[in-house]
Amino acid sequence: MPRDRMATSMIQKIARQARTTFKLLPLAEAGPGPGAFQDNLSQLSSLLEKVKAEDLNLAPRRNQGPRQAGPPVTYMHICESEHFSMGVFLLQAGACIPLHDHPGMHGLLKVLYGSVTVECFDKDEGNQAAAGVQFNPPLLQGQRSNLRRSLRASSGLLDQASGPCLLTPRLGNMHRIEAPNGPAAFLDILAPPYDPEAGRDCHYFKVLQPVPGKASSPAPPEQEAVWLLEVPQPADFWCGGEPYPGPQVAPDRETSPNK
């Protein structure tokens, strides 16, 4: 792609703004306030509100009935740096990305076509102990150490007209994503990227049902407390790869002032 076209493509603008935004993240976490980071995050969200599937040379896929052979979810890698990663997840009709977390990470999700149901959970910083809480079915020996108390944050259907869904290290950090109405795709930005060696590995969970009358202490107003059990990656979920067909992206490339 010619350099001037790359500089003005919507996805290049998003990548540049993501770089600017998340380079500020360490300063925001260590400094007196997150002002500059939040301002840039708002600019990034505004750009994501405008992006469309055609900006990435993507065309909505037709619903061909029952799930087709192959992976239920595929990923198109666009770019990655030490500050953030960006790519597109494509879900077959009825496919689900199981409940999972993003340790110490921020993220933005923007639907490009179709619709997805996103169920989000906040981290419970109260660290409520699970001692005395009983579950149905009962936990197996050794599973209690894999419990995590969380707060149900939101659940809703997002489509291409919806604004971006944001997550932080605490708010909405765990989510489950499903394509209930047909094929769907969403742009995904994570900052910093997953890195198991840095303590940012992906963990999967399932929601447990406490025995009535044995639940833990009350949650904050308007939030339901839930217990999550860390589990292996579900056997019916795996993610394949696809080549990215859109404009070239170079987050470190400066955009000309007159573009």
N, C-alpha and C positions, 0 to 999 in steps of 0.2 A: 504494500500500500504506500502511495506517496506520502512524504512526511507531513505535508499540510493537511491531508485528509485524515491521517492518524491523529493529528493534534486536535482536530475539531470533532472527532467522533464522540458520541455520547458516552460510550463505555470508557474511552480514554480520559474524558473529563472526570468520570466517576473514580477511575483508578488514581488519577492525580489528586483528587480531593481526599480519597481514602488515605493516601500516603501522607498528605499534609496533616490530616486529622490524627492519625494514629502514631505519627512521630511525636505528637504532643502528649501522648498518653502517659509515658513515664514521668514527665514533669507534672502533669495533672495529679497523678497518684502520690507524688512526693512533695509537691509544692503547697502553697497556702490556699489555693482554690482552683477549680476546674474551668474557669471562665473561658479562656481561649480554646480549650478542648471542646467544651460544649457548644461554643459558637461555630466551630468548624464541623462538629457532628451535625448540627442543624443544617449547615450548608450541604453536607453529604446526603442527609435525608431528603432535602429538597430536590437534589439531582435524581435520587432514586425514584421519587414520585413521578418523574418525567420519562424514565426509561421504558422502552417498549421492546417486545420480542424482536421486531424487525431491526432494531438498533444492533442486535447481535446476530443478524441473519438467521434467526430462528423462525420456523413456521409451526403453528400449533399442530399437534399430531392428532389424527382422527381416533375416535373411540372404536376399536375393533372387537368389542364384546369382551368375553372372558380374557383374563390376563394372558398375554402372549408369552411364548417361551423366552428364556433369557432372564437377566437380572430384573427385579421389580423396580430398581432405581439405578440410574446412571449419572455420572458426573462429568462435566466438561471443565477442565482446568483452564483458567484464563491467565492468572499470574499469581506469584507469591513472592514475598520479601520477608525480611525479619520483622516487619511491622504488621503485615496483614496478608491474607490470602483471599482470592476472589474466584468464583466459579459458578456454574449453573448445575443445579440438580434437576433431573427429569424423572418424573414418576409415571409409571403406567397407571391406568385406571384401577382404582381400589388399592394401590400400593400404599405402604405406610413406612415411614422412617421411625423406628421405635423410640420410646422415651429415652433421651440421652442428655449428657451434660456438656458444658464447655468451661472447664476449670480455669478460673482467673481470666476469662476472655470476654470481650465485647463482640457483638454481632448484629448484623442487619440482614433481613430477609425481605425480598421484594418479588411478588408473583409477576411472572411475565406472560403466562397464558394459563387458562384453566382456573381451577380454584383448589385451595387446600384448607383443611381444618388444622389449626395450630392450637394445641393445648399446652399452656405454659405453667411452670412452677417456679416459685421463688425459693432461694435458700433461706432456711430458718436459722438466723444467727443466734438464737437462744440456746441452741445445742441441747434441746430437751432430751433427757435420757429415756431409753426405751424400757428400762427396768419396770416390771409389773404389767406392761402392756401385752395383751394376748391377741393373737390373730387367728383368723379363720380363712384357710386351713392353718394349722399350727406351723411354726417355723421348724425347720430341721436343725439338728445339732450344728452349731457353728455359724448359722446364718445371722444370728442377732448382731454380730459384729459388722455386718454389711448393711445395717439399717441406716436410713437417713430421714430425719423429720423435715418436711418441706411444707410450703404453703401454696395451695392452688391459687394461681394468679388470674388466669384468663383462659377462655376457650372461644374460638370464633372462626368463621369462614372468611378467608381472604381471597380476593381475585385481583385481576390486573388493575382494577380501579381503586384498590385499597392502598393506603400508604404503607411504607415499610414497617416491618415488625422488628423492634429493637430488643436486644438482651444485653445485660451487664453481668459482671461477676456475681451479682447477688439477685437482681431482678430478672425474672423470666429465663434464668440460666439453663433450666432443664425444659425441654419441650419434645412433643410428639407431633409429627406432621403426617397427614393422610390426604390422599387425593380421592375423595368419595364420589365425584361426579364425572370423572373422565381423566384423560391424560392432563398433566400439569407440569409446569416448569417454574423455578424461581431462582433469582440471582441471590447468591450467598456471599457475604463478606464476614470474615472472622479476624479478630485482632487481639493479641497476636495469633499466628496460626497454631494449630495443634502441633505439639512437640512432646512426645512421651519422656524424652530425656530431661526436659525442663519442667516436668510435672503436669503437662497439659495433654493427657491422654483422654480418649473418649470412653465413658462408662455408660452402660445401659442399665435401666431400672424397670421395675414393675410396681404398680400401686397395690398396696396391701389393704385388707379389710380388717380393722380391729374388731374384736368381740364387743358387742354392745355393752356399754357400762364400764368398759376397760380402757377407754380412750385416754390420751394424755391431757395435759392442761389446755385451757382454751387458747385458740389462735387469736391474733389481732382482729379487730372488728372487720367484718366483710371478707375475711379470708378463711378458707377451710384448711385446717391442718391435716396433712396426710403423711403416711409412712411409706417410704420407698425402699425397696430391696434391690441392691445391686445384683445383677444377673449377667451371665455370659451373653454375648451377641446372639440374638434369637436366630434359630436355625433357618427360619423362612425369610430372613433378611440378608441380602448382600448387595453390594454396590459395584456396578461395572463402570467402565470408562468409555467416553466418546470423544472424538476430536472436536475442538471448538471451531466453529465456522465463521466467527465474527471478525470484526476489524482487529488489527494488531494492537496490542496494548503494551505500553512501556511506562510504568508509573514514575520512573525517575526522569523522564524526558520533560523538559520545561516547555510550557505552552507559550507561543508567541503572544505578546501583549495585544497585537491587532487581530487576533483570531477570536 
